[in-house]
Amino acid sequence: MNTKTLIYILGAMLLTGGNSWAADDAEATIRLMGKAESELPDAVTKKIELPEHLRLLAADPEDQEAVVGKAENGLAKANERQAHREQGQDQAAEARERNAEMKEGAKENRESRGRSEDHPTPPETPPGQN
């Protein structure tokens, strides 16, 4: 299927299918407040209560201490893991630096191995021994 045909088909699908998502019977998620709602503060600010099982936990000091203790332990473990992670990242950075140095040294060794001016010159023969 060539590109022009694909574009025409997609355009036709957009034109015919565009009305389905914008139907008039869709429920509004935002609406303006009526006069009665704006005059009554309870209409805007409602009291929110915790469910019964959570209120019981909040009322018992021993349970609160246990929850706080668990949260502190979790935070300590998370901080320890973060410290280990940072230490590992530092070690990895040092290893990358050493790798770059070793790579540069190996490159210099390969380059210097092929240079003829770096080779020692053979000793001269003594006079009279040709």
N, CA, C and O atoms as a Tinker XYZ file with bonds, in Angstrom:
   520  protein
     1  N      0.851000   -1.151000    0.000000    73     2
     2  CA     0.000000    0.000000    0.000000    64     1     3
     3  C      0.910000    1.230000    0.000000    63     2     4     5
     4  O      1.815000    1.342000    0.827000    81     3
     5  N      0.666000    2.138000   -0.920000    73     3     6
     6  CA     1.542000    3.298000   -0.983000    64     5     7
     7  C      1.115000    4.358000    0.039000    63     6     8     9
     8  O      0.059000    4.246000    0.662000    81     7
     9  N      1.924000    5.352000    0.194000    73     7    10
    10  CA     1.734000    6.358000    1.233000    64     9    11
    11  C      0.491000    7.205000    1.001000    63    10    12    13
    12  O     -0.228000    7.513000    1.952000    81    11
    13  N      0.227000    7.584000   -0.232000    73    11    14
    14  CA    -0.939000    8.431000   -0.513000    64    13    15
    15  C     -2.239000    7.718000   -0.156000    63    14    16    17
    16  O     -3.137000    8.323000    0.430000    81    15
    17  N     -2.345000    6.450000   -0.502000    73    15    18
    18  CA    -3.553000    5.686000   -0.185000    64    17    19
    19  C     -3.726000    5.586000    1.333000    63    18    20    21
    20  O     -4.839000    5.718000    1.842000    81    19
    21  N     -2.641000    5.357000    2.044000    73    19    22
    22  CA    -2.684000    5.259000    3.486000    64    21    23
    23  C     -3.145000    6.571000    4.101000    63    22    24    25
    24  O     -3.944000    6.564000    5.038000    81    23
    25  N     -2.666000    7.679000    3.600000    73    23    26
    26  CA    -3.067000    8.992000    4.118000    64    25    27
    27  C     -4.551000    9.229000    3.886000    63    26    28    29
    28  O     -5.236000    9.723000    4.782000    81    27
    29  N     -5.067000    8.890000    2.708000    73    27    30
    30  CA    -6.494000    9.073000    2.429000    64    29    31
    31  C     -7.359000    8.198000    3.341000    63    30    32    33
    32  O     -8.404000    8.640000    3.819000    81    31
    33  N     -6.927000    6.975000    3.579000    73    31    34
    34  CA    -7.699000    6.073000    4.433000    64    33    35
    35  C     -7.711000    6.582000    5.879000    63    34    36    37
    36  O     -8.755000    6.591000    6.531000    81    35
    37  N     -6.546000    7.002000    6.370000    73    35    38
    38  CA    -6.473000    7.524000    7.734000    64    37    39
    39  C     -7.301000    8.793000    7.893000    63    38    40    41
    40  O     -7.954000    8.982000    8.919000    81    39
    41  N     -7.280000    9.663000    6.887000    73    39    42
    42  CA    -8.086000   10.886000    6.933000    64    41    43
    43  C     -9.572000   10.575000    6.982000    63    42    44    45
    44  O    -10.315000   11.195000    7.743000    81    43
    45  N    -10.008000    9.614000    6.173000    73    43    46
    46  CA   -11.421000    9.237000    6.175000    64    45    47
    47  C    -11.814000    8.634000    7.516000    63    46    48    49
    48  O    -12.913000    8.886000    8.009000    81    47
    49  N    -10.928000    7.840000    8.109000    73    47    50
    50  CA   -11.227000    7.248000    9.410000    64    49    51
    51  C    -11.332000    8.322000   10.489000    63    50    52    53
    52  O    -12.192000    8.240000   11.367000    81    51
    53  N    -10.468000    9.320000   10.428000    73    51    54
    54  CA   -10.522000   10.397000   11.411000    64    53    55
    55  C    -11.805000   11.212000   11.269000    63    54    56    57
    56  O    -12.412000   11.597000   12.268000    81    55
    57  N    -12.216000   11.474000   10.038000    73    55    58
    58  CA   -13.424000   12.265000    9.822000    64    57    59
    59  C    -14.674000   11.521000   10.264000    63    58    60    61
    60  O    -15.574000   12.126000   10.847000    81    59
    61  N    -14.750000   10.232000   10.000000    73    59    62
    62  CA   -15.952000    9.484000   10.361000    64    61    63
    63  C    -15.948000    9.068000   11.819000    63    62    64    65
    64  O    -17.017000    8.976000   12.423000    81    63
    65  N    -14.795000    8.816000   12.405000    73    63    66
    66  CA   -14.730000    8.353000   13.781000    64    65    67
    67  C    -14.580000    9.477000   14.783000    63    66    68    69
    68  O    -14.628000    9.225000   15.987000    81    67
    69  N    -14.403000   10.689000   14.341000    73    67    70
    70  CA   -14.205000   11.812000   15.247000    64    69    71
    71  C    -15.414000   12.139000   16.082000    63    70    72    73
    72  O    -15.265000   12.638000   17.197000    81    71
    73  N    -16.607000   11.879000   15.588000    73    71    74
    74  CA   -17.811000   12.232000   16.322000    64    73    75
    75  C    -18.132000   11.237000   17.430000    63    74    76    77
    76  O    -18.887000   11.572000   18.343000    81    75
    77  N    -17.597000   10.049000   17.383000    73    75    78
    78  CA   -17.959000    9.040000   18.367000    64    77    79
    79  C    -17.422000    9.383000   19.754000    63    78    80    81
    80  O    -18.084000    9.088000   20.749000    81    79
    81  N    -16.273000    9.981000   19.846000    73    79    82
    82  CA   -15.723000   10.286000   21.162000    64    81    83
    83  C    -16.242000   11.597000   21.705000    63    82    84    85
    84  O    -16.114000   11.845000   22.904000    81    83
    85  N    -16.818000   12.441000   20.885000    73    83    86
    86  CA   -17.332000   13.731000   21.332000    64    85    87
    87  C    -18.854000   13.723000   21.349000    63    86    88    89
    88  O    -19.487000   14.689000   20.923000    81    87
    89  N    -19.430000   12.658000   21.832000    73    87    90
    90  CA   -20.886000   12.551000   21.855000    64    89    91
    91  C    -21.465000   13.518000   22.887000    63    90    92    93
    92  O    -20.804000   13.870000   23.864000    81    91
    93  N    -22.719000   13.945000   22.653000    73    91    94
    94  CA   -23.368000   14.904000   23.543000    64    93    95
    95  C    -23.762000   14.286000   24.875000    63    94    96    97
    96  O    -23.924000   15.011000   25.856000    81    95
    97  N    -23.918000   12.994000   24.938000    73    95    98
    98  CA   -24.374000   12.367000   26.167000    64    97    99
    99  C    -23.220000   12.017000   27.113000    63    98   100   101
   100  O    -23.426000   11.304000   28.096000    81    99
   101  N    -22.009000   12.509000   26.828000    73    99   102
   102  CA   -20.863000   12.222000   27.682000    64   101   103
   103  C    -21.038000   12.935000   29.018000    63   102   104   105
   104  O    -21.577000   14.040000   29.075000    81   103
   105  N    -20.582000   12.301000   30.081000    73   103   106
   106  CA   -20.704000   12.869000   31.414000    64   105   107
   107  C    -19.626000   13.930000   31.619000    63   106   108   109
   108  O    -18.457000   13.705000   31.304000    81   107
   109  N    -20.019000   15.071000   32.143000    73   107   110
   110  CA   -19.071000   16.157000   32.387000    64   109   111
   111  C    -18.277000   15.849000   33.651000    63   110   112   113
   112  O    -18.840000   15.407000   34.652000    81   111
   113  N    -16.995000   16.079000   33.602000    73   111   114
   114  CA   -16.170000   15.844000   34.779000    64   113   115
   115  C    -16.009000   17.119000   35.593000    63   114   116   117
   116  O    -15.674000   17.055000   36.776000    81   115
   117  N    -16.238000   18.266000   34.985000    73   115   118
   118  CA   -16.151000   19.553000   35.674000    64   117   119
   119  C    -17.455000   20.289000   35.419000    63   118   120   121
   120  O    -17.946000   20.333000   34.291000    81   119
   121  N    -18.010000   20.866000   36.475000    73   119   122
   122  CA   -19.229000   21.647000   36.293000    64   121   123
   123  C    -19.158000   22.861000   37.188000    63   122   124   125
   124  O    -18.419000   22.874000   38.173000    81   123
   125  N    -19.923000   23.881000   36.851000    73   123   126
   126  CA   -19.986000   25.080000   37.660000    64   125   127
   127  C    -20.894000   24.831000   38.852000    63   126   128   129
   128  O    -21.873000   24.091000   38.763000    81   127
   129  N    -20.557000   25.453000   39.952000    73   127   130
   130  CA   -21.388000   25.299000   41.138000    64   129   131
   131  C    -22.636000   26.165000   41.014000    63   130   132   133
   132  O    -22.585000   27.286000   40.508000    81   131
   133  N    -23.741000   25.631000   41.477000    73   131   134
   134  CA   -24.972000   26.402000   41.492000    64   133   135
   135  C    -24.974000   27.389000   42.643000    63   134   136   137
   136  O    -24.079000   27.365000   43.488000    81   135
   137  N    -25.968000   28.252000   42.682000    73   135   138
   138  CA   -26.052000   29.283000   43.708000    64   137   139
   139  C    -26.179000   28.661000   45.090000    63   138   140   141
   140  O    -25.544000   29.130000   46.035000    81   139
   141  N    -26.984000   27.618000   45.224000    73   139   142
   142  CA   -27.171000   26.974000   46.523000    64   141   143
   143  C    -25.864000   26.344000   47.008000    63   142   144   145
   144  O    -25.554000   26.405000   48.198000    81   143
   145  N    -25.118000   25.757000   46.124000    73   143   146
   146  CA   -23.853000   25.124000   46.506000    64   145   147
   147  C    -22.820000   26.157000   46.916000    63   146   148   149
   148  O    -22.030000   25.916000   47.829000    81   147
   149  N    -22.816000   27.308000   46.250000    73   147   150
   150  CA   -21.821000   28.317000   46.575000    64   149   151
   151  C    -22.126000   29.009000   47.890000    63   150   152   153
   152  O    -21.214000   29.536000   48.527000    81   151
   153  N    -23.392000   29.022000   48.318000    73   151   154
   154  CA   -23.747000   29.674000   49.573000    64   153   155
   155  C    -23.535000   28.755000   50.762000    63   154   156   157
   156  O    -23.336000   29.242000   51.875000    81   155
   157  N    -23.570000   27.460000   50.570000    73   155   158
   158  CA   -23.396000   26.520000   51.668000    64   157   159
   159  C    -21.941000   26.052000   51.735000    63   158   160   161
   160  O    -21.460000   25.417000   50.797000    81   159
   161  N    -21.239000   26.352000   52.819000    73   159   162
   162  CA   -19.826000   25.929000   52.876000    64   161   163
   163  C    -19.670000   24.417000   52.929000    63   162   164   165
   164  O    -18.651000   23.886000   52.486000    81   163
   165  N    -20.677000   23.708000   53.472000    73   163   166
   166  CA   -20.570000   22.253000   53.545000    64   165   167
   167  C    -20.591000   21.602000   52.171000    63   166   168   169
   168  O    -20.109000   20.482000   52.002000    81   167
   169  N    -21.145000   22.300000   51.198000    73   167   170
   170  CA   -21.187000   21.735000   49.859000    64   169   171
   171  C    -19.790000   21.672000   49.252000    63   170   172   173
   172  O    -19.505000   20.824000   48.406000    81   171
   173  N    -18.930000   22.572000   49.691000    73   171   174
   174  CA   -17.585000   22.617000   49.137000    64   173   175
   175  C    -16.593000   21.879000   50.023000    63   174   176   177
   176  O    -15.747000   21.135000   49.528000    81   175
   177  N    -16.695000   22.084000   51.319000    73   175   178
   178  CA   -15.760000   21.438000   52.242000    64   177   179
   179  C    -16.506000   20.380000   53.022000    63   178   180   181
   180  O    -17.300000   20.696000   53.908000    81   179
   181  N    -16.263000   19.162000   52.707000    73   179   182
   182  CA   -16.909000   18.050000   53.397000    64   181   183
   183  C    -15.914000   17.452000   54.374000    63   182   184   185
   184  O    -14.704000   17.467000   54.149000    81   183
   185  N    -16.445000   16.934000   55.446000    73   183   186
   186  CA   -15.611000   16.282000   56.444000    64   185   187
   187  C    -15.259000   14.888000   55.942000    63   186   188   189
   188  O    -16.134000   14.096000   55.591000    81   187
   189  N    -13.979000   14.609000   55.916000    73   187   190
   190  CA   -13.512000   13.303000   55.469000    64   189   191
   191  C    -13.048000   12.532000   56.692000    63   190   192   193
   192  O    -12.227000   13.019000   57.469000    81   191
   193  N    -13.567000   11.346000   56.856000    73   191   194
   194  CA   -13.210000   10.521000   57.996000    64   193   195
   195  C    -12.472000    9.274000   57.524000    63   194   196   197
   196  O    -12.713000    8.752000   56.435000    81   195
   197  N    -11.564000    8.817000   58.383000    73   195   198
   198  CA   -10.848000    7.579000   58.095000    64   197   199
   199  C    -11.786000    6.398000   58.271000    63   198   200   201
   200  O    -12.719000    6.466000   59.072000    81   199
   201  N    -11.557000    5.327000   57.542000    73   199   202
   202  CA   -12.352000    4.116000   57.769000    64   201   203
   203  C    -12.127000    3.597000   59.191000    63   202   204   205
   204  O    -11.125000    3.921000   59.828000    81   203
   205  N    -13.052000    2.804000   59.669000    73   203   206
   206  CA   -13.036000    2.330000   61.056000    64   205   207
   207  C    -11.749000    1.585000   61.403000    63   206   208   209
   208  O    -11.176000    1.816000   62.468000    81   207
   209  N    -11.283000    0.693000   60.519000    73   207   210
   210  CA   -10.088000   -0.093000   60.846000    64   209   211
   211  C     -8.827000    0.777000   60.926000    63   210   212   213
   212  O     -7.882000    0.437000   61.639000    81   211
   213  N     -8.812000    1.891000   60.201000    73   211   214
   214  CA    -7.658000    2.785000   60.289000    64   213   215
   215  C     -7.764000    3.692000   61.512000    63   214   216   217
   216  O     -6.745000    4.063000   62.095000    81   215
   217  N     -8.981000    4.051000   61.904000    73   215   218
   218  CA    -9.155000    4.866000   63.100000    64   217   219
   219  C     -8.726000    4.094000   64.340000    63   218   220   221
   220  O     -8.173000    4.682000   65.269000    81   219
   221  N     -8.969000    2.798000   64.370000    73   219   222
   222  CA    -8.554000    2.001000   65.508000    64   221   223
   223  C     -7.038000    1.948000   65.624000    63   222   224   225
   224  O     -6.492000    1.986000   66.726000    81   223
   225  N     -6.356000    1.860000   64.478000    73   223   226
   226  CA    -4.885000    1.874000   64.494000    64   225   227
   227  C     -4.363000    3.205000   64.991000    63   226   228   229
   228  O     -3.407000    3.258000   65.765000    81   227
   229  N     -4.996000    4.285000   64.542000    73   227   230
   230  CA    -4.532000    5.611000   64.918000    64   229   231
   231  C     -4.766000    5.880000   66.396000    63   230   232   233
   232  O     -4.042000    6.681000   66.987000    81   231
   233  N     -5.766000    5.229000   67.022000    73   231   234
   234  CA    -6.087000    5.482000   68.415000    64   233   235
   235  C     -5.158000    4.732000   69.367000    63   234   236   237
   236  O     -4.973000    5.172000   70.502000    81   235
   237  N     -4.576000    3.627000   68.945000    73   235   238
   238  CA    -3.754000    2.802000   69.824000    64   237   239
   239  C     -2.301000    3.272000   69.772000    63   238   240   241
   240  O     -1.661000    3.151000   68.728000    81   239
   241  N     -1.760000    3.811000   70.885000    73   239   242
   242  CA    -0.377000    4.325000   70.868000    64   241   243
   243  C      0.666000    3.239000   70.601000    63   242   244   245
   244  O      1.697000    3.511000   69.986000    81   243
   245  N      0.407000    2.010000   71.059000    73   243   246
   246  CA     1.373000    0.935000   70.812000    64   245   247
   247  C      1.484000    0.630000   69.325000    63   246   248   249
   248  O      2.575000    0.398000   68.805000    81   247
   249  N      0.343000    0.634000   68.651000    73   247   250
   250  CA     0.361000    0.392000   67.212000    64   249   251
   251  C      1.067000    1.538000   66.486000    63   250   252   253
   252  O      1.792000    1.316000   65.516000    81   251
   253  N      0.850000    2.742000   66.957000    73   251   254
   254  CA     1.520000    3.892000   66.339000    64   253   255
   255  C      3.028000    3.780000   66.507000    63   254   256   257
   256  O      3.782000    4.056000   65.574000    81   255
   257  N      3.469000    3.375000   67.697000    73   255   258
   258  CA     4.903000    3.213000   67.928000    64   257   259
   259  C      5.485000    2.123000   67.033000    63   258   260   261
   260  O      6.592000    2.255000   66.513000    81   259
   261  N      4.724000    1.048000   66.862000    73   259   262
   262  CA     5.193000   -0.041000   66.007000    64   261   263
   263  C      5.301000    0.424000   64.557000    63   262   264   265
   264  O      6.263000    0.099000   63.861000    81   263
   265  N      4.309000    1.183000   64.113000    73   263   266
   266  CA     4.334000    1.682000   62.729000    64   265   267
   267  C      5.486000    2.652000   62.535000    63   266   268   269
   268  O      6.176000    2.609000   61.516000    81   267
   269  N      5.697000    3.537000   63.519000    73   267   270
   270  CA     6.806000    4.494000   63.428000    64   269   271
   271  C      8.134000    3.755000   63.436000    63   270   272   273
   272  O      9.047000    4.112000   62.692000    81   271
   273  N      8.252000    2.724000   64.275000    73   271   274
   274  CA     9.485000    1.929000   64.310000    64   273   275
   275  C      9.760000    1.242000   62.984000    63   274   276   277
   276  O     10.899000    1.217000   62.516000    81   275
   277  N      8.719000    0.683000   62.377000    73   275   278
   278  CA     8.893000    0.041000   61.069000    64   277   279
   279  C      9.289000    1.057000   60.008000    63   278   280   281
   280  O     10.115000    0.772000   59.141000    81   279
   281  N      8.697000    2.240000   60.083000    73   279   282
   282  CA     9.041000    3.283000   59.113000    64   281   283
   283  C     10.490000    3.723000   59.277000    63   282   284   285
   284  O     11.192000    3.939000   58.289000    81   283
   285  N     10.940000    3.855000   60.528000    73   283   286
   286  CA    12.339000    4.240000   60.774000    64   285   287
   287  C     13.293000    3.163000   60.264000    63   286   288   289
   288  O     14.319000    3.471000   59.657000    81   287
   289  N     12.951000    1.896000   60.512000    73   287   290
   290  CA    13.797000    0.801000   60.010000    64   289   291
   291  C     13.857000    0.811000   58.492000    63   290   292   293
   292  O     14.922000    0.622000   57.904000    81   291
   293  N     12.716000    1.031000   57.864000    73   291   294
   294  CA    12.686000    1.087000   56.408000    64   293   295
   295  C     13.519000    2.228000   55.869000    63   294   296   297
   296  O     14.227000    2.075000   54.873000    81   295
   297  N     13.435000    3.383000   56.531000    73   295   298
   298  CA    14.235000    4.536000   56.101000    64   297   299
   299  C     15.721000    4.270000   56.277000    63   298   300   301
   300  O     16.526000    4.641000   55.423000    81   299
   301  N     16.092000    3.622000   57.395000    73   299   302
   302  CA    17.505000    3.297000   57.625000    64   301   303
   303  C     18.022000    2.348000   56.551000    63   302   304   305
   304  O     19.129000    2.526000   56.042000    81   303
   305  N     17.222000    1.336000   56.203000    73   303   306
   306  CA    17.636000    0.399000   55.152000    64   305   307
   307  C     17.758000    1.104000   53.806000    63   306   308   309
   308  O     18.691000    0.848000   53.044000    81   307
   309  N     16.807000    1.994000   53.519000    73   307   310
   310  CA    16.870000    2.716000   52.250000    64   309   311
   311  C     18.105000    3.602000   52.189000    63   310   312   313
   312  O     18.753000    3.686000   51.146000    81   311
   313  N     18.440000    4.266000   53.297000    73   311   314
   314  CA    19.640000    5.109000   53.327000    64   313   315
   315  C     20.904000    4.276000   53.181000    63   314   316   317
   316  O     21.850000    4.683000   52.506000    81   315
   317  N     20.917000    3.100000   53.820000    73   315   318
   318  CA    22.077000    2.211000   53.700000    64   317   319
   319  C     22.250000    1.736000   52.257000    63   318   320   321
   320  O     23.362000    1.716000   51.729000    81   319
   321  N     21.155000    1.362000   51.639000    73   319   322
   322  CA    21.233000    0.914000   50.243000    64   321   323
   323  C     21.676000    2.046000   49.327000    63   322   324   325
   324  O     22.419000    1.820000   48.372000    81   323
   325  N     21.220000    3.268000   49.618000    73   323   326
   326  CA    21.643000    4.408000   48.811000    64   325   327
   327  C     23.140000    4.641000   48.968000    63   326   328   329
   328  O     23.828000    4.941000   47.993000    81   327
   329  N     23.651000    4.504000   50.202000    73   327   330
   330  CA    25.088000    4.676000   50.433000    64   329   331
   331  C     25.880000    3.607000   49.677000    63   330   332   333
   332  O     26.914000    3.904000   49.080000    81   331
   333  N     25.391000    2.362000   49.706000    73   331   334
   334  CA    26.072000    1.283000   48.973000    64   333   335
   335  C     26.032000    1.552000   47.468000    63   334   336   337
   336  O     26.998000    1.289000   46.752000    81   335
   337  N     24.919000    2.070000   47.010000    73   335   338
   338  CA    24.784000    2.374000   45.574000    64   337   339
   339  C     25.779000    3.454000   45.165000    63   338   340   341
   340  O     26.437000    3.347000   44.129000    81   339
   341  N     25.882000    4.502000   45.995000    73   339   342
   342  CA    26.828000    5.581000   45.692000    64   341   343
   343  C     28.259000    5.073000   45.731000    63   342   344   345
   344  O     29.079000    5.460000   44.899000    81   343
   345  N     28.564000    4.207000   46.694000    73   343   346
   346  CA    29.905000    3.623000   46.773000    64   345   347
   347  C     30.202000    2.803000   45.515000    63   346   348   349
   348  O     31.299000    2.885000   44.961000    81   347
   349  N     29.238000    2.024000   45.073000    73   347   350
   350  CA    29.414000    1.238000   43.856000    64   349   351
   351  C     29.608000    2.115000   42.632000    63   350   352   353
   352  O     30.405000    1.796000   41.749000    81   351
   353  N     28.878000    3.221000   42.582000    73   351   354
   354  CA    29.035000    4.134000   41.451000    64   353   355
   355  C     30.415000    4.787000   41.464000    63   354   356   357
   356  O     31.018000    4.988000   40.411000    81   355
   357  N     30.922000    5.123000   42.673000    73   355   358
   358  CA    32.269000    5.682000   42.770000    64   357   359
   359  C     33.313000    4.673000   42.308000    63   358   360   361
   360  O     34.246000    5.020000   41.585000    81   359
   361  N     33.148000    3.415000   42.732000    73   359   362
   362  CA    34.086000    2.376000   42.309000    64   361   363
   363  C     34.039000    2.169000   40.799000    63   362   364   365
   364  O     35.070000    1.942000   40.165000    81   363
   365  N     32.853000    2.246000   40.234000    73   363   366
   366  CA    32.724000    2.089000   38.784000    64   365   367
   367  C     33.398000    3.244000   38.058000    63   366   368   369
   368  O     34.030000    3.041000   37.021000    81   367
   369  N     33.267000    4.462000   38.598000    73   367   370
   370  CA    33.912000    5.617000   37.971000    64   369   371
   371  C     35.436000    5.467000   38.020000    63   370   372   373
   372  O     36.125000    5.760000   37.043000    81   371
   373  N     35.955000    5.008000   39.164000    73   371   374
   374  CA    37.402000    4.780000   39.270000    64   373   375
   375  C     37.857000    3.701000   38.293000    63   374   376   377
   376  O     38.911000    3.833000   37.671000    81   375
   377  N     37.087000    2.656000   38.157000    73   375   378
   378  CA    37.433000    1.583000   37.221000    64   377   379
   379  C     37.434000    2.097000   35.789000    63   378   380   381
   380  O     38.292000    1.716000   34.993000    81   379
   381  N     36.471000    2.965000   35.454000    73   379   382
   382  CA    36.459000    3.533000   34.100000    64   381   383
   383  C     37.684000    4.402000   33.849000    63   382   384   385
   384  O     38.240000    4.398000   32.751000    81   383
   385  N     38.111000    5.159000   34.883000    73   383   386
   386  CA    39.316000    5.982000   34.736000    64   385   387
   387  C     40.549000    5.104000   34.529000    63   386   388   389
   388  O     41.373000    5.371000   33.655000    81   387
   389  N     40.667000    4.043000   35.352000    73   387   390
   390  CA    41.809000    3.118000   35.176000    64   389   391
   391  C     41.782000    2.476000   33.798000    63   390   392   393
   392  O     42.825000    2.301000   33.168000    81   391
   393  N     40.592000    2.127000   33.333000    73   391   394
   394  CA    40.446000    1.525000   32.020000    64   393   395
   395  C     40.914000    2.503000   30.940000    63   394   396   397
   396  O     41.604000    2.110000   29.999000    81   395
   397  N     40.540000    3.767000   31.077000    73   395   398
   398  CA    40.961000    4.759000   30.080000    64   397   399
   399  C     42.478000    4.924000   30.088000    63   398   400   401
   400  O     43.097000    5.047000   29.032000    81   399
   401  N     43.084000    4.927000   31.294000    73   399   402
   402  CA    44.545000    5.045000   31.386000    64   401   403
   403  C     45.233000    3.833000   30.758000    63   402   404   405
   404  O     46.202000    3.981000   30.013000    81   403
   405  N     44.733000    2.642000   31.059000    73   403   406
   406  CA    45.320000    1.428000   30.492000    64   405   407
   407  C     45.156000    1.408000   28.976000    63   406   408   409
   408  O     46.059000    0.985000   28.254000    81   407
   409  N     44.022000    1.859000   28.506000    73   407   410
   410  CA    43.779000    1.896000   27.060000    64   409   411
   411  C     44.756000    2.848000   26.387000    63   410   412   413
   412  O     45.311000    2.542000   25.331000    81   411
   413  N     44.963000    4.011000   27.012000    73   411   414
   414  CA    45.898000    4.982000   26.441000    64   413   415
   415  C     47.323000    4.424000   26.449000    63   414   416   417
   416  O     48.061000    4.601000   25.480000    81   415
   417  N     47.715000    3.751000   27.540000    73   415   418
   418  CA    49.056000    3.148000   27.606000    64   417   419
   419  C     49.238000    2.075000   26.546000    63   418   420   421
   420  O     50.291000    1.997000   25.913000    81   419
   421  N     48.217000    1.244000   26.350000    73   419   422
   422  CA    48.306000    0.197000   25.334000    64   421   423
   423  C     48.408000    0.807000   23.944000    63   422   424   425
   424  O     49.141000    0.310000   23.089000    81   423
   425  N     47.672000    1.882000   23.728000    73   423   426
   426  CA    47.722000    2.544000   22.425000    64   425   427
   427  C     49.119000    3.112000   22.171000    63   426   428   429
   428  O     49.648000    2.995000   21.065000    81   427
   429  N     49.712000    3.726000   23.192000    73   427   430
   430  CA    51.069000    4.264000   23.049000    64   429   431
   431  C     52.073000    3.147000   22.794000    63   430   432   433
   432  O     52.993000    3.308000   21.993000    81   431
   433  N     51.900000    2.016000   23.472000    73   431   434
   434  CA    52.798000    0.872000   23.260000    64   433   435
   435  C     52.702000    0.356000   21.831000    63   434   436   437
   436  O     53.717000    0.053000   21.204000    81   435
   437  N     51.471000    0.256000   21.315000    73   435   438
   438  CA    51.316000   -0.212000   19.930000    64   437   439
   439  C     51.951000    0.764000   18.946000    63   438   440   441
   440  O     52.579000    0.354000   17.969000    81   439
   441  N     51.783000    2.053000   19.209000    73   439   442
   442  CA    52.351000    3.050000   18.295000    64   441   443
   443  C     53.871000    3.048000   18.357000    63   442   444   445
   444  O     54.537000    3.130000   17.325000    81   443
   445  N     54.424000    2.954000   19.566000    73   443   446
   446  CA    55.889000    3.022000   19.684000    64   445   447
   447  C     56.558000    1.742000   19.192000    63   446   448   449
   448  O     57.721000    1.774000   18.790000    81   447
   449  N     55.849000    0.625000   19.218000    73   447   450
   450  CA    56.428000   -0.630000   18.741000    64   449   451
   451  C     56.731000   -0.560000   17.244000    63   450   452   453
   452  O     57.673000   -1.204000   16.781000    81   451
   453  N     55.979000    0.181000   16.508000    73   451   454
   454  CA    56.177000    0.222000   15.066000    64   453   455
   455  C     57.143000    1.297000   14.598000    63   454   456   457
   456  O     57.418000    1.381000   13.401000    81   455
   457  N     57.668000    2.123000   15.496000    73   455   458
   458  CA    58.569000    3.204000   15.082000    64   457   459
   459  C     60.002000    2.685000   14.961000    63   458   460   461
   460  O     60.549000    2.081000   15.884000    81   459
   461  N     60.573000    2.937000   13.819000    73   459   462
   462  CA    61.938000    2.426000   13.608000    64   461   463
   463  C     62.973000    3.307000   14.288000    63   462   464   465
   464  O     64.059000    2.827000   14.611000    81   463
   465  N     62.670000    4.586000   14.518000    73   463   466
   466  CA    63.672000    5.457000   15.140000    64   465   467
   467  C     63.839000    5.158000   16.631000    63   466   468   469
   468  O     64.814000    5.595000   17.242000    81   467
   469  N     62.920000    4.434000   17.209000    73   467   470
   470  CA    63.036000    4.091000   18.618000    64   469   471
   471  C     63.880000    2.835000   18.848000    63   470   472   473
   472  O     64.270000    2.551000   19.980000    81   471
   473  N     64.160000    2.094000   17.794000    73   471   474
   474  CA    64.962000    0.884000   17.955000    64   473   475
   475  C     66.431000    1.270000   18.159000    63   474   476   477
   476  O     66.907000    2.260000   17.604000    81   475
   477  N     67.131000    0.479000   18.957000    73   475   478
   478  CA    68.560000    0.798000   19.163000    64   477   479
   479  C     69.354000    0.544000   17.869000    63   478   480   481
   480  O     69.038000   -0.346000   17.079000    81   479
   481  N     70.348000    1.329000   17.700000    73   479   482
   482  CA    71.192000    1.157000   16.506000    64   481   483
   483  C     72.209000    0.043000   16.781000    63   482   484   485
   484  O     72.687000   -0.107000   17.906000    81   483
   485  N     72.526000   -0.718000   15.763000    73   483   486
   486  CA    73.507000   -1.793000   15.985000    64   485   487
   487  C     74.907000   -1.191000   16.259000    63   486   488   489
   488  O     75.222000   -0.095000   15.794000    81   487
   489  N     75.720000   -1.917000   17.006000    73   487   490
   490  CA    77.045000   -1.363000   17.314000    64   489   491
   491  C     77.903000   -1.278000   16.035000    63   490   492   493
   492  O     77.773000   -2.078000   15.108000    81   491
   493  N     78.759000   -0.294000   16.041000    73   491   494
   494  CA    79.647000   -0.124000   14.878000    64   493   495
   495  C     80.740000   -1.185000   14.918000    63   494   496   497
   496  O     81.197000   -1.615000   15.977000    81   495
   497  N     81.133000   -1.581000   13.727000    73   495   498
   498  CA    82.212000   -2.570000   13.694000    64   497   499
   499  C     83.532000   -1.846000   13.931000    63   498   500   501
   500  O     83.719000   -0.721000   13.468000    81   499
   501  N     84.442000   -2.488000   14.649000    73   499   502
   502  CA    85.712000   -1.828000   14.909000    64   501   503
   503  C     86.498000   -1.611000   13.606000    63   502   504   505
   504  O     86.362000   -2.386000   12.659000    81   503
   505  N     87.301000   -0.579000   13.568000    73   503   506
   506  CA    88.059000   -0.328000   12.337000    64   505   507
   507  C     89.010000   -1.489000   12.018000    63   506   508   509
   508  O     89.676000   -2.049000   12.888000    81   507
   509  N     89.033000   -1.794000   10.800000    73   507   510
   510  CA    89.931000   -2.823000   10.296000    64   509   511
   511  C     89.292000   -4.209000   10.263000    63   510   512   513
   512  O     89.967000   -5.171000    9.895000    81   511
   513  N     88.079000   -4.345000   10.616000    73   511   514
   514  CA    87.421000   -5.649000   10.571000    64   513   515
   515  C     86.279000   -5.638000    9.554000    63   514   516   517
   516  O     85.180000   -6.068000    9.908000    81   515
   517  N     86.441000   -5.233000    8.469000    73   515   518
   518  CA    85.411000   -5.263000    7.423000    64   517   519
   519  C     85.416000   -6.515000    6.666000    63   518   520
   520  O     84.607000   -6.688000    5.754000    81   519
